[in-house]
């Protein structure tokens, strides 16, 4: 009888000890889960803050006129910026812009964002090389290359100087630039839309870019596959420098 009681008591103690151990393990596992959830929440809050910044900028331009210059990256963070004139990696070999910014008049900016959303739906991203360009920069370019096929006469002003032109290309979803047949700002026949001595996929890509942008109001020029001007609007030449943060 005593042996049976002792055995029962021992088994009870063992069972209680086992339960406590499982409860403790459960608490540790629960703590880990909370830590993971907390990190996920923190990441979500960060993304939300970025969205809130973009939303705030959208709201700030609602009252601006169609002629106002607006910041494309603030309006649509998915744009990839590769502003060559903010570096020495351009045909002048000089740093021409004080900072990497892409500005357009409000109306063409909103049209370009719609185009970017279209391309994103097709599996591409838009890379921006240049947008608004102050007229005094145009004069510096003209001193180096006085060829109106590639550099507009600053006395007349370009669509860039009016904040209504964009130099761009497409990338894949990882940001890898698609092959378009020549580098940006390569001044030669291979950059012309009429040039045909290129692989079929490159020619088709150029046509795709041109036809797609036309749907959103952007027209090409003959000599540069990357340059597109907004057709709906007449704007004055601007000479304002960039406001850099």
QUIDAVEN-V13348 format. One record per run of one state. SS is the DSSP state (H for helix, E for strand, - for the rest). FROM is the first residue (numbers start at 1). TO is the last residue. If there is no record, write none. Layout:
BEGIN
SS FROM TO
SS FROM TO
END
This chain:
BEGIN
- 1 1
H 2 61
- 62 68
E 69 71
H 72 75
- 76 79
E 80 81
- 82 83
H 84 86
- 87 102
E 103 105
H 106 121
- 122 124
E 125 130
- 131 134
H 135 144
- 145 164
E 165 171
- 172 176
E 177 177
- 178 188
H 189 191
- 192 199
H 200 214
- 215 217
E 218 221
- 222 223
E 224 230
- 231 245
END
